[in-house]
Amino acid sequence: MAAALTVVLAVGLITVIDGSRQQAMSGDVTELSCDAAIGPTRPGQAGNGAADAESLDGEQREITSLIIKIGKERGMSPRAWQIAIQAGMTESRLKNLNYGDRDSLGIFQMRPSMGWGTPEQVTNPPYQVNKFYDVLEDVPGWQHMRPGEAAQAVERSAFPDRYHEWEPMAVHLVQNVGEIRNASGCGEARGDVVLASNSSVQQAIDFAMGERGKPYVWGATGPDSYDCSGLMLRAYEAAGITIPRVSRDQYKAGSMLPVEQAQPGDLLFWAYDTADPSTIHHVAMYLGNGKMVEAQQSGVPVHVRDVSWDEGELVPQAVRPGV
C-alpha cells in the first residue's frame, strides 16, 4: 500500500482536472516567456492526455500539485514540471510507494543505496520532488531534450523509452493544474519580420501569418484549426504551390540548403534523429530575422517565435518548396 501523503497545499493550488477546460478558473494565471519546447513532441495524443489526467485519483492529483508548487517556488520552468510528472507517472504512477525494485522507494523510486537519501527522506514527498529537481538541474542541456529523455537522464532506467508515454498527460496537467494560460508562452511576433521578395513565397507567408491565434488540432488542415504540416500545406496552396500533407514528405518537396542559410518562406524541420529524415515530427516556416511561424502543439495556438540554429532536434537542412 502506498505510504500516506500529507502535504499542506496553498489555497487554490489544486484545481479540478477537467479535460474540456482550456483555462484555469483562477484570475491569477501565470504568463511565461516563450518556451515552445514544452508539451507533447509526438502528435495525435492530446485527447489521450486529457483522458489519462481525468483518471487520476486523489493522491496522484496531490502529488502532481506538489510537483508544480515546488517547481514554481524554485523558479523552474513548466518544462521541468512536465519532466518530473512524466518521471513520477512512469516510476510509481504518481504514488508515494513504500516498496519497489530492490530498495527503490517513493514517487520517483529513489534508492537509498545509490545515494538518493535515507529511506525516510525518499518517502517524504517534498524531499523527493526537490531532490528530483536538484538532479535535473545538473543534467547538461536538459532544457533542450525531449522531456522523456530528460526524465531518463535523472532516473537512469533500464527502459528509457517508457517515459515518453506520458507526454500528453503531463502537458495537460501543466496547463490545468499549473494554471498556465499558454503553456509555451508564445504569442505573436515582436519587431519587424523580414519578408521574401518572391511573390509566391510572400503569399505563403501572408497566409500563415494570417492564421495566428487559431488552435492546434492534430490532423487539421484548416480553415479553423491546424497541425504543423497542415498549416504549411495550406500556406503554400494559397501561393499556388502544392506540397505533400505530412512533414516527413514535405522535407522532400523542394530544394535543400544549410539551415543557417534559410530564407523567408523556407521550411524548417525537427526530428528525433536529425540524421534520419524518417524521424521528422515537426515543421515550421522561417520568416527571417531569427523568427518562424508554426502550429506547434495541442493547447498552443498558431504563433510566431524565435528560432536558434543550435536548437535541439532541428534538422540541419532547410527546404524551399516548389523549387
N, C-alpha and C positions, 0 to 999 in steps of 0.2 A: 504493500500500500504506500502511496506517495506520502512523504512527510508533510505535515501541516504547514501551510503558508500563512504567515501573519505579517502583513505589510500594511502600514498606515499610508494611505494614498491621499494626495491633495484633492480637495473638493473639486468635483467636476472633471477629474482626470479620466476616470473610467467612463467611457461612452458606450452606448449600446451599439453593437456591431450590426449594421443594417446594410445588406447588400445593395439596396436601392438608393441609399443615401449618398449624395455626391459631396456634401459639405458638412462640417461639424455643426452641431446645434449652437455651440457657444459663439458669442460675438467676438471672442478673443482668439482669432485664428492666426496661426503662425504664418508669416511670409518669409520666403527664403531667397537667397541668391541663386542664380541658375545652376542647377546640378542635374542635367538631363540624363546622367548615367543611372539615376535611381530607377528601380522598377524592373518588371519582367524584361528579360532580353530575348526570350523565346516567345513569339507572338501566338495569339489564339487561345490564351488561357485565362483571360480576365474574368470570365464567368465562373471558372473553376475557383479562382481566388476568393471571390465573394462567397461562394457556396462553402468552401472549406472554412472560412472565417466564421460563418454563421453556426457551424457545428461545434465550435469551441465551448468547453464548459467553464464554470466559474473560476476554477484555479488557473486554467490556461489564459483566460482573459486578464486575470490579476497579474500574472507573470508578464504578459505582453505589455500591460500598462506600466509595470515596473521597469521593464527594459527601456521603454520610451521615456519615462520620467527621469531615470538616471542618465540616459543619453542626452536629454535636454539640459539637465543640471551640469553635465560635464562639457557642454558645448559641442557634442558630437553631431555630425551631420545625419539627416534622415537615412542616408545610405548605410551608416553604421548601425542604426536601429534595425534596418532591414536585414543586414548580415547576421546580427545577433538573433533576431526572430527566426531566420532560416536555420541557424545552427541549433537553437533550442528546440525547434519543432522536429528537426531530424534526430537529435540525440535522445530526447525524452518525451516528445510530443508536448513540450512546454509544461512538463510536470516536474516538481521538485522531488525526484526519486531518491529513496534511501537504499537503493541497490543498483547493480549494473554489472557490466563485464569486468571481471577481476575486482578491483577496488574502485571502479568508477561510481560516482555519486552525483546527484543533483540535476539541475536543469541542463547543464552542458556536459554532464558525465565526466567531470574533472576527477583526476586520480591523485589522491594524496601522495602515493608512492612516486609520482612523477613531478612533485614539487608544486602542485596547484594550491596547496594549503592543507590544513588539518581536516579530518572528517567533519568536525563541527563547522569549520569555515565553508567548505564546499557544499554544505547543505543549508547554508544561510543565504537566502535569495539576494539581498543587496550585495553581499560579498561576491557571490558568483558573477553577477552582472558586471560589477566594477572590475573584477579580475578578467573577464572576457574582453572588456574594452581596453584594459591595460595591455593585454597581449596583442589585440588587434592593432593598436596604435604603433606597435613595434614591427608590424609586418610592412616591409618596404613596398610602396606603391599600392597599398590596399584600396585606396580610393578609386583606382582605375581598373581594378579587377572585376570580373563578373562576380556578383555577390556570393554565389555558392563557392567560388574559388577562394574568396577571402575567408569564408567560414572554414573551409578546409585548411587554409594556412594556419588558422588558430587551432583547430581541433586535431589536425594530422591523422585523419581517419584512414583506415584501410579501404574504405569505399568512398572515394572523393566525389563521385558524380551524384550521390544521393541528395546533396544539399540543394541542387538546382530545382528539385520537385516543388519546393515551397516558395519559389519566386513570386508567383501571382498573389498568393495569400499574404505574403509578407508586405508587399506594397499596398495591398488593400488595407491592412492593419495600420501601416504607417500613415496612410491618408485619413483613416477614420478614427482610430484611437489616438493618433498623434495630432489630430485636428490641423491637418495641413490642407489648405485650400487648393494649392497647386504643388504637387509633390516635387516637381523638378524646379519650381521657381522660375521657369522660363516664360517670359512674356513676349511682347512684340519687340521689333528691332529698336536699338538705340543708335542714334547717329546716322550718318549717311551710308547708304548701300551702293556699292559700285555696280552699275548695270551694264549688261553686254550691249554692244552696238548692233550685233546681228539681229535683224527684226524677228526672226522665228524664235530665237532664244529669249529675246525680250518678252515676247508673248507668253512663253512658258513661265518665265519669272513672274510676270504680272499676274498670271493665273494663280500660281502657288501663293504669292503674297496676298492675293485677294481672298484666299481661303483661311487665313489666320483666324483663330478662335473657334473653328469648327472641331467637333470632338474626334478623337481617335477611336475607331472601331475596327477590330481585326477583320480583314476580308472586304472592307468597304472601299468603294471606288467613287464616292460622291453621289449626288451633289451635296448631301447634308453631313457626311462624315467620311473619313478616310483612314486607311492604314498607310504605312510608309510608301510602299510601291504603288498603291492606288493613287496617291497624290501625284507622284511622278508621272504615272500613266496619263492622268487627265491633264496635267500641266502641258505635257508635250503634245497631247492630242489637240489641245486648244491652239497650239502653234503649227498644226498640220503635220506633225511627226508621230508616227506610230512606233511604240516601243513595247516590249513584252509586258506581261502582267506582273510577274514576281521579280523580286530584287536580284536573285541569282541569275535570272535570264537577262535582266536589264544591264547587268555587268558586261554582257556580250553584245550590247546593242549600239555600239559606236566605236570611235577610235579611243585608244588609251594613251595616257600621258602620266608622268610622275605626279602624284597628288599635290606636291608642293607647287606645281605649275598650273593647277586648276584655275579655270577662268569662270566668270559668272555664267550660270546655267549648267555647268558640268555636274555630273552625278558623283557623289562620294558614297563609299560602301564600308560597312563594318562586318567582320567575320570572326567566328570563334578561333579559326586558324587563318591568319592573314595570308598565308602562302597557299591556301586551299580555297578557291572560289566556291566550291560546293558547300562551304560552311557560312556563306554570307547570310546575315539575318536582318540587315537594316540598310536603308538607302536614304539619302537626303540630297538637296540641291544646294550647290555652292552659290553664294551671292556676291562674292568678292569682299575685300576688306575684312577678311577673317570671320565672316558670318555665313550662316546657312539657314535654310528653311526646311522643316521636317514635320512629319506626323510620326511621333516617336513611340507612344505607348498609351495604354489604357489610363484614363484619368487626366491626361495632359493634352490640351487642345493643340492644333497646328500652330507652330510658333517659330520664331527666329531666335537663334542662339549663336554664341561664339563657337568657333571650332579651332582646334590646335592640331598641327600636323603630327605631333607625337602623342595624340590621344590614343588610349587603349583600344585595340581591335580595329583601328582604322586601316583599311586596305591601302597599300602604297600606290595604287593606280586610281586615277580619276577617269571618267568616261564622258566623251562628248557625243550625246545621242544624235543619230541621223547623219553622222559624218563617216 
